[in-house]
Amino acid sequence: MLKGKKISIIGAGNMAEAIVSGLLKKGIVNTGQICATDVNAERLAHFRKTFKVRVSQDNQESAKTSDIIILSVKPQVINKVFDGLDLSRGADQLIITVAAGIPIATIISELHPEARVVRAMPNTPAVVLEGATALAGGPGVTAKQLQMVQVMFEAMGQVVVVDESHLDAVTGLSGGGPAYVCLFIEALADGGVKMGLSRSHAQLLAAQTVLGAAKMVLETKEHPGVLKDQVASPGGTTIAGLHRLEKGRLRGTVIGAVESATLRCQELRQQAIVSRESSAAPPRVKRTAAGR
Protein backbone atom coordinates (compact mmCIF):
# COMPACT_ATOMS: atom_id res chain seq x y z
CA MET A 1 0.00 0.00 0.00
CA LEU A 2 2.91 2.36 0.72
CA LYS A 3 5.24 0.95 -1.92
CA GLY A 4 7.08 3.76 -3.67
CA LYS A 5 5.51 6.49 -1.53
CA LYS A 6 7.90 9.24 -0.48
CA ILE A 7 7.44 10.26 3.15
CA SER A 8 8.66 13.49 4.71
CA ILE A 9 8.70 13.61 8.51
CA ILE A 10 8.96 17.18 9.75
CA GLY A 11 10.30 17.14 13.28
CA ALA A 12 12.74 14.41 14.29
CA GLY A 13 11.67 14.00 17.91
CA ASN A 14 10.72 10.93 19.93
CA MET A 15 7.38 10.39 18.20
CA ALA A 16 8.98 10.67 14.77
CA GLU A 17 11.55 8.11 15.91
CA ALA A 18 8.75 5.75 16.97
CA ILE A 19 7.04 6.17 13.60
CA VAL A 20 10.20 5.52 11.60
CA SER A 21 11.22 2.59 13.80
CA GLY A 22 7.81 0.94 13.44
CA LEU A 23 7.60 1.45 9.69
CA LEU A 24 11.05 0.00 9.10
CA LYS A 25 10.82 -2.88 11.58
CA LYS A 26 7.51 -4.03 10.10
CA GLY A 27 8.86 -3.68 6.56
CA ILE A 28 6.09 -1.29 5.56
CA VAL A 29 8.55 1.05 3.84
CA ASN A 30 12.27 1.06 3.12
CA THR A 31 14.89 3.61 4.17
CA GLY A 32 14.96 5.23 0.74
CA GLN A 33 11.34 6.34 1.08
CA ILE A 34 11.87 8.45 4.21
CA CYS A 35 13.33 11.89 4.77
CA ALA A 36 13.42 13.38 8.29
CA THR A 37 13.84 17.10 8.88
CA ASP A 38 14.67 19.08 11.99
CA VAL A 39 16.51 22.21 13.09
CA ASN A 40 18.57 20.11 15.51
CA ALA A 41 21.63 18.71 13.73
CA GLU A 42 22.25 16.17 16.50
CA ARG A 43 18.79 14.65 16.04
CA LEU A 44 19.32 14.43 12.30
CA ALA A 45 22.68 12.74 12.82
CA HIS A 46 20.96 10.25 15.13
CA PHE A 47 18.31 9.47 12.51
CA ARG A 48 20.92 9.06 9.78
CA LYS A 49 23.05 6.73 11.90
CA THR A 50 20.21 4.72 13.47
CA PHE A 51 17.79 4.35 10.56
CA LYS A 52 19.94 5.11 7.47
CA VAL A 53 17.27 7.50 6.17
CA ARG A 54 17.80 10.76 4.35
CA VAL A 55 17.83 13.85 6.57
CA SER A 56 17.55 17.57 5.90
CA GLN A 57 17.15 20.91 7.65
CA ASP A 58 15.03 22.20 4.76
CA ASN A 59 11.34 21.39 5.33
CA GLN A 60 10.27 22.81 1.99
CA GLU A 61 12.81 20.84 -0.03
CA SER A 62 11.80 17.60 1.66
CA ALA A 63 8.06 18.16 1.54
CA LYS A 64 7.70 19.28 -2.06
CA THR A 65 8.82 15.89 -3.42
CA SER A 66 6.91 13.78 -0.88
CA ASP A 67 3.60 11.98 -1.25
CA ILE A 68 3.02 11.94 2.51
CA ILE A 69 4.01 14.71 4.94
CA ILE A 70 3.98 13.96 8.66
CA LEU A 71 3.91 17.02 10.91
CA SER A 72 5.59 15.61 14.01
CA VAL A 73 6.15 18.85 15.91
CA LYS A 74 4.88 20.39 19.13
CA PRO A 75 1.82 22.65 18.82
CA GLN A 76 3.73 25.69 20.05
CA VAL A 77 6.16 25.61 17.10
CA ILE A 78 3.83 24.53 14.31
CA ASN A 79 3.29 28.12 13.14
CA LYS A 80 7.00 28.32 12.32
CA VAL A 81 6.62 25.15 10.28
CA PHE A 82 3.65 26.64 8.43
CA ASP A 83 5.71 29.72 7.59
CA GLY A 84 8.41 27.55 6.05
CA LEU A 85 6.08 25.47 3.88
CA ASP A 86 4.52 26.52 0.59
CA LEU A 87 2.64 23.51 -0.74
CA SER A 88 0.96 23.59 -4.13
CA ARG A 89 -0.02 19.97 -4.80
CA GLY A 90 -3.15 20.08 -2.66
CA ALA A 91 -5.08 16.81 -2.92
CA ASP A 92 -2.04 15.06 -4.41
CA GLN A 93 -0.30 15.05 -1.02
CA LEU A 94 -1.51 13.46 2.20
CA ILE A 95 -0.72 15.39 5.37
CA ILE A 96 -0.66 13.63 8.73
CA THR A 97 -0.42 15.75 11.85
CA VAL A 98 0.39 14.55 15.36
CA ALA A 99 0.43 18.09 16.79
CA ALA A 100 -2.01 17.91 19.69
CA GLY A 101 -4.88 20.37 19.72
CA ILE A 102 -4.39 21.79 16.21
CA PRO A 103 -7.65 21.28 14.28
CA ILE A 104 -7.72 19.93 10.76
CA ALA A 105 -9.33 23.17 9.57
CA THR A 106 -6.28 25.11 10.77
CA ILE A 107 -3.88 22.82 8.92
CA ILE A 108 -5.90 23.21 5.72
CA SER A 109 -6.13 27.00 6.01
CA GLU A 110 -2.36 27.28 6.54
CA LEU A 111 -1.14 24.84 3.90
CA HIS A 112 -3.61 24.47 1.01
CA PRO A 113 -7.39 24.78 0.60
CA GLU A 114 -7.53 21.31 -0.98
CA ALA A 115 -5.14 19.65 1.45
CA ARG A 116 -6.02 16.14 2.54
CA VAL A 117 -5.33 16.00 6.27
CA VAL A 118 -5.48 13.21 8.87
CA ARG A 119 -5.02 13.98 12.56
CA ALA A 120 -3.28 11.25 14.55
CA MET A 121 -3.21 11.11 18.35
CA PRO A 122 -0.64 8.50 19.41
CA ASN A 123 0.59 8.11 22.99
CA THR A 124 4.03 7.65 24.50
CA PRO A 125 4.09 3.81 24.52
CA ALA A 126 4.42 4.16 20.75
CA VAL A 127 8.16 4.50 21.39
CA VAL A 128 8.20 0.82 22.40
CA LEU A 129 5.76 -0.03 19.57
CA GLU A 130 2.86 -0.55 22.02
CA GLY A 131 1.04 2.69 21.40
CA ALA A 132 -2.64 3.51 21.21
CA THR A 133 -3.46 5.87 18.34
CA ALA A 134 -6.71 7.53 17.30
CA LEU A 135 -7.11 8.82 13.74
CA ALA A 136 -9.53 11.38 12.34
CA GLY A 137 -9.78 12.16 8.64
CA GLY A 138 -10.49 15.61 7.26
CA PRO A 139 -12.53 16.73 4.25
CA GLY A 140 -11.79 14.80 1.07
CA VAL A 141 -9.74 12.07 2.75
CA THR A 142 -10.62 8.79 1.07
CA ALA A 143 -11.16 5.43 2.72
CA LYS A 144 -7.99 4.21 1.00
CA GLN A 145 -5.94 7.10 2.37
CA LEU A 146 -7.29 6.57 5.87
CA GLN A 147 -6.50 2.86 5.62
CA MET A 148 -2.97 3.73 4.54
CA VAL A 149 -2.49 5.91 7.63
CA GLN A 150 -3.97 3.17 9.79
CA VAL A 151 -1.41 0.70 8.43
CA MET A 152 1.37 3.15 9.25
CA PHE A 153 0.34 3.63 12.87
CA GLU A 154 -0.48 -0.04 13.43
CA ALA A 155 3.29 -0.49 13.13
CA MET A 156 3.43 1.18 16.55
CA GLY A 157 0.48 -0.51 18.26
CA GLN A 158 -3.33 -0.41 18.21
CA VAL A 159 -5.35 2.07 16.12
CA VAL A 160 -8.94 3.33 16.20
CA VAL A 161 -10.68 5.74 13.81
CA VAL A 162 -12.89 8.42 15.40
CA ASP A 163 -14.57 11.70 14.56
CA GLU A 164 -12.32 14.69 15.11
CA SER A 165 -14.71 15.92 17.81
CA HIS A 166 -13.72 12.91 19.95
CA LEU A 167 -9.97 13.60 19.92
CA ASP A 168 -10.10 15.64 23.14
CA ALA A 169 -11.55 12.59 24.91
CA VAL A 170 -8.81 10.46 23.35
CA THR A 171 -6.25 12.88 24.81
CA GLY A 172 -7.85 12.58 28.24
CA LEU A 173 -7.94 8.77 28.10
CA SER A 174 -5.04 7.30 26.15
CA GLY A 175 -2.97 10.48 25.89
CA GLY A 176 -2.70 10.88 29.65
CA GLY A 177 -3.41 7.22 30.37
CA PRO A 178 0.24 6.09 30.48
CA ALA A 179 0.84 8.54 33.34
CA TYR A 180 -2.20 7.25 35.21
CA VAL A 181 -1.07 3.65 34.73
CA CYS A 182 2.49 4.44 35.79
CA LEU A 183 1.10 6.00 38.97
CA PHE A 184 -0.87 2.81 39.61
CA ILE A 185 2.19 0.64 38.95
CA GLU A 186 4.21 2.76 41.36
CA ALA A 187 1.51 2.46 44.03
CA LEU A 188 1.17 -1.29 43.46
CA ALA A 189 4.93 -1.69 43.86
CA ASP A 190 4.89 0.49 46.97
CA GLY A 191 2.32 -1.86 48.45
CA GLY A 192 4.65 -4.78 47.80
CA VAL A 193 7.55 -2.93 49.41
CA LYS A 194 5.40 -2.13 52.45
CA MET A 195 4.68 -5.82 52.84
CA GLY A 196 8.36 -6.81 52.67
CA LEU A 197 9.28 -7.25 48.97
CA SER A 198 12.43 -5.66 47.58
CA ARG A 199 11.90 -2.58 45.42
CA SER A 200 13.24 -4.28 42.28
CA HIS A 201 11.05 -7.36 42.71
CA ALA A 202 7.97 -5.31 43.57
CA GLN A 203 8.36 -3.04 40.55
CA LEU A 204 8.93 -5.93 38.16
CA LEU A 205 5.92 -7.84 39.50
CA ALA A 206 3.71 -4.75 39.39
CA ALA A 207 4.66 -3.78 35.83
CA GLN A 208 4.35 -7.32 34.49
CA THR A 209 0.99 -7.74 36.23
CA VAL A 210 -0.38 -4.63 34.50
CA LEU A 211 1.08 -5.73 31.16
CA GLY A 212 -0.35 -9.22 31.52
CA ALA A 213 -3.80 -8.00 32.56
CA ALA A 214 -3.91 -5.58 29.61
CA LYS A 215 -2.91 -8.36 27.21
CA MET A 216 -5.67 -10.59 28.59
CA VAL A 217 -8.25 -7.87 27.89
CA LEU A 218 -6.97 -7.34 24.35
CA GLU A 219 -6.59 -10.98 23.38
CA THR A 220 -9.66 -12.50 25.04
CA LYS A 221 -11.94 -9.57 24.11
CA GLU A 222 -13.68 -10.18 27.44
CA HIS A 223 -15.09 -7.31 29.46
CA PRO A 224 -12.59 -6.34 32.18
CA GLY A 225 -15.28 -7.00 34.79
CA VAL A 226 -15.51 -10.64 33.68
CA LEU A 227 -11.75 -11.11 33.99
CA LYS A 228 -11.81 -9.38 37.38
CA ASP A 229 -14.48 -11.78 38.63
CA GLN A 230 -12.40 -14.76 37.48
CA VAL A 231 -9.65 -13.70 39.90
CA ALA A 232 -11.87 -12.75 42.82
CA SER A 233 -12.75 -16.00 44.64
CA PRO A 234 -15.53 -15.89 47.27
CA GLY A 235 -14.12 -14.84 50.62
CA GLY A 236 -10.61 -14.69 49.19
CA THR A 237 -7.71 -12.29 49.19
CA THR A 238 -8.50 -10.51 45.90
CA ILE A 239 -12.04 -9.54 46.85
CA ALA A 240 -10.67 -8.13 50.10
CA GLY A 241 -8.28 -5.97 48.10
CA LEU A 242 -11.01 -4.94 45.65
CA HIS A 243 -13.21 -3.89 48.55
CA ARG A 244 -10.48 -1.56 49.76
CA LEU A 245 -10.09 -0.06 46.28
CA GLU A 246 -13.84 0.54 46.05
CA LYS A 247 -13.83 2.20 49.48
CA GLY A 248 -11.08 4.48 48.15
CA ARG A 249 -13.26 5.30 45.12
CA LEU A 250 -10.61 4.19 42.62
CA ARG A 251 -13.16 3.72 39.86
CA GLY A 252 -14.74 7.16 40.28
CA THR A 253 -11.36 8.84 40.67
CA VAL A 254 -10.04 7.37 37.40
CA ILE A 255 -13.21 8.37 35.54
CA GLY A 256 -12.79 11.86 36.98
CA ALA A 257 -9.17 12.00 35.84
CA VAL A 258 -10.17 11.28 32.24
CA GLU A 259 -12.93 13.88 32.45
CA SER A 260 -10.63 16.53 33.94
CA ALA A 261 -7.91 15.92 31.33
CA THR A 262 -10.47 16.10 28.50
CA LEU A 263 -11.92 19.38 29.75
CA ARG A 264 -8.43 20.84 30.19
CA CYS A 265 -7.58 19.81 26.63
CA GLN A 266 -10.65 21.69 25.40
CA GLU A 267 -9.64 24.76 27.41
CA LEU A 268 -6.10 24.76 26.03
CA ARG A 269 -7.37 24.33 22.47
CA GLN A 270 -9.69 27.32 22.83
CA GLN A 271 -6.90 29.41 24.37
CA ALA A 272 -4.62 28.49 21.47
CA ILE A 273 -7.27 29.50 18.93
CA VAL A 274 -7.81 32.87 20.63
CA SER A 275 -4.05 33.43 20.86
CA ARG A 276 -3.52 32.65 17.17
CA GLU A 277 -6.41 34.89 16.14
CA SER A 278 -5.21 37.83 18.24
CA SER A 279 -1.61 37.63 17.05
CA ALA A 280 -2.16 36.46 13.51
CA ALA A 281 -0.60 38.35 10.64
CA PRO A 282 -2.65 38.85 7.44
CA PRO A 283 -3.27 35.43 5.81
CA ARG A 284 -0.51 34.27 3.52
CA VAL A 285 -1.53 33.96 -0.13
CA LYS A 286 -0.88 30.40 -1.22
CA ARG A 287 0.75 30.33 -4.60
CA THR A 288 -0.30 27.74 -7.11
CA ALA A 289 2.07 25.89 -9.37
CA ALA A 290 0.91 28.01 -12.32
CA GLY A 291 1.57 31.22 -10.43
CA ARG A 292 5.15 30.48 -9.50
Helices and strands as residue ranges (DSSP letters): E 7-10, H 14-25, G 31-33, E 34-37, H 41-51, E 54-56, H 59-64, E 68-71, G 75-77, H 78-83, G 90-92, E 94-97, H 104-111, E 116-121, G 124-128, E 131-137, H 143-154, E 157-161, G 164-166, H 167-170, I 171-175, H 177-194, H 199-220, H 224-231, H 237-247, H 250-279, G 289-291
